[in-house]
Amino acid sequence: MIAPKPDRTPLTRTFFDRPVLDVAPDLLGRTLVRRTAEGPIELRITEVEAYDGERDPGSHAYRGRTARNASMFGPPGHAYVYFIYGMWFSLNLVCGPEGTASGVLLRAGEITVGADLVRKRRLSARNDNELAKGPARLATGLDITRALDGTDLCATPDSPLSVLQGTPPPPDQRQNGPRTGVGGEGAVHPWRFWIFGDPTVSPYRAHKPRRRAT
Protein backbone atom coordinates (compact mmCIF):
# COMPACT_ATOMS: atom_id res chain seq x y z
CA MET A 1 0.00 0.00 0.00
CA ILE A 2 1.37 3.39 -1.03
CA ALA A 3 1.43 5.94 1.81
CA PRO A 4 -0.53 9.12 1.10
CA LYS A 5 1.45 12.24 0.28
CA PRO A 6 1.62 14.77 3.10
CA ASP A 7 -1.07 17.46 2.89
CA ARG A 8 0.55 20.80 2.00
CA THR A 9 -2.31 22.92 3.39
CA PRO A 10 -1.01 25.38 6.03
CA LEU A 11 -2.44 25.12 9.54
CA THR A 12 -4.54 28.15 10.45
CA ARG A 13 -4.56 30.16 13.65
CA THR A 14 -7.76 28.35 14.62
CA PHE A 15 -5.75 25.13 14.90
CA PHE A 16 -3.51 26.70 17.55
CA ASP A 17 -6.30 28.57 19.34
CA ARG A 18 -7.24 25.52 21.43
CA PRO A 19 -6.20 24.03 24.78
CA VAL A 20 -2.58 22.92 24.77
CA LEU A 21 -3.49 19.29 25.57
CA ASP A 22 -5.58 19.21 22.39
CA VAL A 23 -2.97 20.88 20.21
CA ALA A 24 0.09 18.91 21.38
CA PRO A 25 -0.90 15.39 20.27
CA ASP A 26 -2.54 16.85 17.15
CA LEU A 27 0.84 18.25 16.05
CA LEU A 28 2.26 14.75 15.60
CA GLY A 29 2.81 14.02 11.92
CA ARG A 30 2.45 17.65 10.90
CA THR A 31 5.10 19.26 8.69
CA LEU A 32 7.20 22.09 10.10
CA VAL A 33 8.69 24.27 7.36
CA ARG A 34 11.82 26.32 8.06
CA ARG A 35 12.77 28.71 5.26
CA THR A 36 16.45 29.71 5.32
CA ALA A 37 18.70 31.74 3.03
CA GLU A 38 20.25 28.45 1.86
CA GLY A 39 16.90 26.83 1.09
CA PRO A 40 13.87 25.23 2.76
CA ILE A 41 14.00 22.54 5.44
CA GLU A 42 10.98 20.40 6.29
CA LEU A 43 10.49 18.25 9.36
CA ARG A 44 7.78 15.72 10.17
CA ILE A 45 7.01 16.24 13.85
CA THR A 46 7.32 12.99 15.82
CA GLU A 47 7.63 14.08 19.47
CA VAL A 48 6.32 17.05 21.47
CA GLU A 49 5.68 18.21 25.05
CA ALA A 50 2.81 20.37 26.32
CA TYR A 51 3.32 23.22 28.81
CA ASP A 52 0.27 24.85 30.37
CA GLY A 53 1.53 28.23 31.52
CA GLU A 54 0.68 29.60 34.95
CA ARG A 55 -1.14 26.37 35.89
CA ASP A 56 1.89 24.21 35.18
CA PRO A 57 4.92 24.15 37.55
CA GLY A 58 7.04 22.84 34.67
CA SER A 59 6.31 25.86 32.46
CA HIS A 60 8.51 28.92 32.01
CA ALA A 61 5.37 31.01 32.55
CA TYR A 62 4.40 29.43 35.88
CA ARG A 63 5.44 32.54 37.82
CA GLY A 64 4.05 35.01 35.32
CA ARG A 65 5.12 37.07 32.37
CA THR A 66 8.74 38.14 31.81
CA ALA A 67 10.72 39.56 28.92
CA ARG A 68 11.99 36.04 28.20
CA ASN A 69 8.61 34.28 28.02
CA ALA A 70 6.44 37.11 26.64
CA SER A 71 5.77 35.28 23.36
CA MET A 72 4.11 32.44 25.27
CA PHE A 73 1.22 34.75 26.13
CA GLY A 74 0.04 34.87 22.54
CA PRO A 75 -1.44 35.38 20.14
CA PRO A 76 -1.70 31.68 19.23
CA GLY A 77 0.16 30.44 16.18
CA HIS A 78 3.46 32.14 17.03
CA ALA A 79 6.90 30.79 17.92
CA TYR A 80 8.43 30.92 21.38
CA VAL A 81 12.19 30.36 21.25
CA TYR A 82 14.30 30.23 24.40
CA PHE A 83 17.98 29.72 25.24
CA ILE A 84 18.80 27.09 27.84
CA TYR A 85 21.90 26.15 29.86
CA GLY A 86 23.81 28.88 28.02
CA MET A 87 24.21 26.48 25.10
CA TRP A 88 21.06 25.58 23.14
CA PHE A 89 17.85 26.96 21.72
CA SER A 90 14.46 25.25 21.81
CA LEU A 91 11.39 25.88 19.64
CA ASN A 92 7.85 26.02 21.01
CA LEU A 93 4.56 26.67 19.22
CA VAL A 94 2.21 28.96 21.14
CA CYS A 95 -1.40 27.90 21.50
CA GLY A 96 -4.55 28.74 23.44
CA PRO A 97 -6.28 32.13 23.60
CA GLU A 98 -4.22 35.30 23.70
CA GLY A 99 -3.32 36.27 27.24
CA THR A 100 -2.75 32.71 28.39
CA ALA A 101 0.73 31.18 28.24
CA SER A 102 0.53 27.67 26.85
CA GLY A 103 2.85 26.20 24.27
CA VAL A 104 4.12 22.99 22.71
CA LEU A 105 7.83 22.17 22.74
CA LEU A 106 8.99 20.43 19.56
CA ARG A 107 11.21 17.63 20.82
CA ALA A 108 12.00 15.59 17.70
CA GLY A 109 11.21 14.99 14.07
CA GLU A 110 12.18 13.43 10.76
CA ILE A 111 13.90 15.66 8.22
CA THR A 112 12.04 15.14 4.93
CA VAL A 113 13.40 18.08 2.91
CA GLY A 114 16.78 19.79 3.17
CA ALA A 115 18.68 17.02 4.96
CA ASP A 116 21.89 18.18 3.26
CA LEU A 117 21.50 21.58 4.92
CA VAL A 118 20.82 20.03 8.32
CA ARG A 119 23.80 17.69 8.12
CA LYS A 120 26.12 20.71 7.81
CA ARG A 121 24.83 21.98 11.17
CA ARG A 122 24.66 18.57 12.83
CA LEU A 123 28.10 17.13 12.11
CA SER A 124 27.97 14.91 15.21
CA ALA A 125 24.83 13.05 14.03
CA ARG A 126 25.67 9.40 13.38
CA ASN A 127 22.77 8.99 10.94
CA ASP A 128 19.79 10.95 9.62
CA ASN A 129 17.51 9.69 12.40
CA GLU A 130 19.62 11.74 14.83
CA LEU A 131 19.50 15.00 12.88
CA ALA A 132 16.56 16.34 14.92
CA LYS A 133 16.35 13.77 17.74
CA GLY A 134 15.90 16.02 20.77
CA PRO A 135 14.88 19.69 21.06
CA ALA A 136 18.42 21.14 20.98
CA ARG A 137 19.38 19.05 17.96
CA LEU A 138 16.16 20.04 16.22
CA ALA A 139 16.79 23.73 16.81
CA THR A 140 20.43 23.49 15.78
CA GLY A 141 19.65 21.59 12.59
CA LEU A 142 16.91 24.03 11.57
CA ASP A 143 18.95 27.14 12.49
CA ILE A 144 16.48 28.20 15.20
CA THR A 145 17.65 31.15 17.32
CA ARG A 146 16.07 33.83 19.50
CA ALA A 147 15.80 35.96 16.35
CA LEU A 148 12.78 33.79 15.48
CA ASP A 149 11.06 34.34 18.84
CA GLY A 150 7.58 35.72 18.18
CA THR A 151 7.51 34.67 14.52
CA ASP A 152 3.95 34.38 13.20
CA LEU A 153 3.49 30.83 11.88
CA CYS A 154 0.26 31.74 10.10
CA ALA A 155 1.23 35.08 8.53
CA THR A 156 2.38 34.59 4.94
CA PRO A 157 3.53 31.71 2.70
CA ASP A 158 7.12 32.99 2.91
CA SER A 159 7.29 33.20 6.72
CA PRO A 160 10.54 31.79 8.17
CA LEU A 161 8.41 29.21 9.99
CA SER A 162 5.09 27.60 9.19
CA VAL A 163 3.27 24.32 9.81
CA LEU A 164 1.43 22.24 7.19
CA GLN A 165 -1.27 19.61 7.65
CA GLY A 166 1.19 16.79 6.92
CA THR A 167 0.23 13.18 7.70
CA PRO A 168 -1.07 12.72 11.27
CA PRO A 169 -0.66 9.16 12.57
CA PRO A 170 -3.64 6.98 13.52
CA PRO A 171 -4.77 7.51 17.13
CA ASP A 172 -3.44 4.12 18.21
CA GLN A 173 0.10 5.16 17.19
CA ARG A 174 0.11 8.15 19.54
CA GLN A 175 1.61 7.56 22.95
CA ASN A 176 2.12 9.77 25.96
CA GLY A 177 4.09 9.75 29.19
CA PRO A 178 6.10 11.97 31.58
CA ARG A 179 7.93 14.97 30.20
CA THR A 180 11.69 14.66 29.84
CA GLY A 181 13.85 16.36 32.46
CA VAL A 182 10.96 18.03 34.30
CA GLY A 183 11.20 17.85 38.09
CA GLY A 184 9.13 18.87 41.09
CA GLU A 185 5.37 19.09 40.85
CA GLY A 186 5.57 19.36 37.06
CA ALA A 187 7.04 15.86 36.79
CA VAL A 188 3.67 14.17 37.38
CA HIS A 189 2.07 15.35 34.14
CA PRO A 190 2.14 12.77 31.30
CA TRP A 191 2.31 15.54 28.71
CA ARG A 192 4.98 14.19 26.40
CA PHE A 193 3.48 12.82 23.18
CA TRP A 194 5.21 10.79 20.47
CA ILE A 195 4.61 8.51 17.50
CA PHE A 196 5.04 4.91 18.61
CA GLY A 197 8.05 3.14 17.10
CA ASP A 198 9.39 6.12 15.19
CA PRO A 199 13.22 6.00 15.14
CA THR A 200 13.57 9.80 15.45
CA VAL A 201 11.87 9.98 18.87
CA SER A 202 14.31 10.90 21.64
CA PRO A 203 14.86 8.67 24.70
CA TYR A 204 13.09 9.58 27.94
CA ARG A 205 15.28 10.95 30.71
CA ALA A 206 14.05 11.69 34.21
CA HIS A 207 14.92 14.98 35.86
CA LYS A 208 18.31 15.20 37.56
CA PRO A 209 19.01 18.26 39.72
CA ARG A 210 21.95 20.26 38.44
CA ARG A 211 24.93 20.42 40.76
CA ARG A 212 25.87 23.87 41.96
CA ALA A 213 29.49 24.87 41.89
CA THR A 214 31.05 25.09 45.37
Secondary structure, DSSP 8 states (H G I E B T S, - for coil): ------EEEE--HHHHSS-HHHHHHHTTT-EEEEEETTEEEEEEEEEEEEEEGGG-TTSTTTT---TTTGGGGS-SSBEEEEEETTTEEEEEEEESSTTS-EEEEEEEEEEEE-HHHHHHH-TT-SSGGGTTBSHHHHHHHTT--GGGTT-BTTS-TT-SEEEEEE----GGGEEEE--TT--GGGGG---EEEETT-TTS-------------
